[in-house]
Amino acid sequence: MRITRTRKRWATVMAVVLAASALTMAHAPAHASDPDPATQQYRPYLHYTPQKNWMNDPNGLVYHKGVYHMYYQYNPTGTTWGNMSWGHATSTDLLHWQEKPVAIPQTLNSSGQSVEDIFSGSVVVDAQNTSGFGTLQNPPLVAVYTSNFTGGHPTFPGKQAQSLAYSTDDGQTWTKYTGNPVLNRNTSDFRDPKVFWYQGPAGSYWVMSAVEANEHRVLFYKSNDLKNWDYLDDFKPANATGGQWECPDLFPLAVDGDPNNIKWVLVVNINPGAVAGGSGGQYFVGSFNGTTFTSETTDAADVPPPGTPVAGFNAGSYSGWNVQNDPSNASAPWGSSPATGTLAGQQEVTGFIGAGLVNGFHAGDSPVGAMESATFTVPKDYINFLTGGGNHPQKPGEQSGNQAPPGYLLFDGFDYPGTLTNAGWQLTGDFEAARNPSTAGGEFAIGKRINTFEGGAKADNNVGTITSPEFYLTNNNIAFLLGGGNRPDGQLQVELLVNGVPVRTTTGTNSGDLNWKNWDVSQYFGQVARIRIVDNATGPWGHLTLDNMVLGSEPAKPRSSETTVNLVVNGQTVRTATGSDSEHLDWKSWDVSEFQGSQAAIRIVDNNRGDWGHILADEFVASDITRQEQHDWLDWGRDYYATVSFNNAPDGKRIMLGWMNNWDYGQATPTTTWRGTMALPREVLLTQTPQGPRLTQKVVAQANTLKNTAAAYATTQAQDIQPGTSSLPISGDVVQIDAEFSPGTASSFGLKVLGNGTEATRIGYKSESGRVFIDRTNSGNEGFHPAFASVDDVPVQLINDRLLLRLFIDRASVEVFAQNGLATLTDQVFPAAGADDLSVFSEGGTARLENLTVTPLNKAMW
């Protein structure tokens, strides 16, 4: 469970939360007018989603009397976070879920205001009735959850503590314990209890793991009755600490199935600061003696890898670097010398080595700039370095500046000497002539602009339209700068009108940064048109900012919003890396063997004024060995968070379930009546590797029952994949794909899924870096939030020069299991309607497809 946000986003999130909290708690039932979930775009057929409203963390996962119970964080009254209660669904096979009524609602006072929100926790089968809530003949289920006491609570305002509820009807209805809370540290971020029955040399008792989220500590407690808890020990900050620690889980696993070789796994979810940016989960392998968890996989203190230093920042100056600070702030973002650590207003910076580092947070996220090293000769096969900060990669086809394309500037770029109405524009609703055009609102505007926040007295609650005078479409493209809110439902958009009908529309991306958008208008050449800004949206991000419309022959290049570290050879960027929305620096590595002996430079770029709009860098070392990210992650994608395991699962299996979303953009995903999806349940095992025991994961075996093997496609022999893209003779948007590749001479190869000829999600392997990736930068609707478009990757070791992939594709998601589940990637995608093309691709040479099977999967939901 989490509610915290970073810096600029906090005000927006709190506005959403407060608005949601004003609603009543009645669980709105489905009505005949509600859409059929099966017909809704992006609704998955394999993954659990609530029929309506918001869902996040899985809670209370338990197996009891042949039924899997999944409780979860739920808002019964809306599609964004708020009114936190426990939703509930049940299944007999982990795939076909039946939604139940709200299990544990938030607590309201006599005025209908929330005094206790029900945050994350766990459920146990109290088989011995230690709690006294049931009987030995009918033992209770007991939920241990976090009470998030609001400011209106009469006794514990603003605190988080652990409480109980119990069920004596097999988890269908619940009663809150009158003695709550049962464990209170009198702090504000003590949460997410996971409880299990421990049996070992130290005895038999209940063990709870919970977090002090901002202190990066997991605390362990014991109890004999679930009501009275004694402190055991705590697991102190280790590995990834760039965000709040949440949702811990502690459990034993046999290494390679050997019952004589038992290790304990401690899962710690983190937000932000996960490997791909935003939220995710890490894990530790070690031992637990009933009191103390001892990690065997905590990373040692950082030391630079052996090799030749290329650049360090410990001498107190930027000697040899060309430093370009923001034209409007000569001392930011880089400062006049390396930073010595955390800067004013910044979360704690960790992971750097020595006395100094590059820290682009001088004066906050807003300043932009670049800095470039002196040239050097690339001496070895790898360049290893530390990086952190914002996750804003460099993207092909973007520009570093804000240059408009050549063409005719429509409407004088809104730089009228008077008002819009003086120039023939029509304003309706809340928009006032004296306020339009605006001179404020929106970064990267060029002079005056139309800003519907500034254009009336009601700010984000302004509603109305702003319509231009007529003009002729005398060229093929309209380019324009646009920022502001994202409303894909048509309530907030700029429109091109031809004969009074909208023929092109664009909404914002929930960002104050204006960036270039383009309309191809060639089919309307010579016709009369108007521009109309429609703003019927209210609340946070209920506005648009429009500027600098250019009618010309070519589209504008989008302005890069990158925060990157780059290797430049012969004036070209040949390698690039970004941060992970974390102030913790971790290792990145470039294979530069092809550039040995060449002249190169390091270029560090901050071209982002928004949230996480800065980059951190340190210790560039040329080496004969690669230095990859150090920590162990449950998943290396963007959408696998709050992952915990089922208690009491049959056959001693450890089955885990995660929320398939990311707090960076989770409240803006372009679904309609619902928001929030669970990943497919996974069985986890411990496998011995050269690095020691590590988790492997696979989708639960029950998924095999969904296979439509009669409709499957399988290759009969190995075949080369020539450079380019080759369509497969099968399509589908709910499929399992099993593939085996050899790299051959290709620099990159893999599969394209959910395609339509112009867009697709790419899953592949980069030979230079040895990493499997998901590229969702051209996957359909990726513009609804500036943090969404991404390329996420994970390092893998080929097995006998082979790459093994198992993919689960489910309409709006991709789950990748590489090398028999040693590496996983999970990402949401939002493809165009009907996008179901499947293909293979190769770049830079010829790869080989050793074998491939594509199996359609039958619906489990809806």
Order of alpha helices (4+ residues) and beta strands (2+ residues): alpha-beta-beta-beta-beta-beta-beta-beta-beta-beta-beta-beta-beta-beta-beta-beta-beta-beta-beta-beta-beta-beta-beta-beta-beta-beta-beta-beta-beta-beta-beta-beta-beta-beta-beta-beta-beta-beta-beta-beta-beta-beta-beta-beta-beta-beta-beta-beta-beta-beta-beta-beta-beta-beta-beta-beta-beta-beta-beta
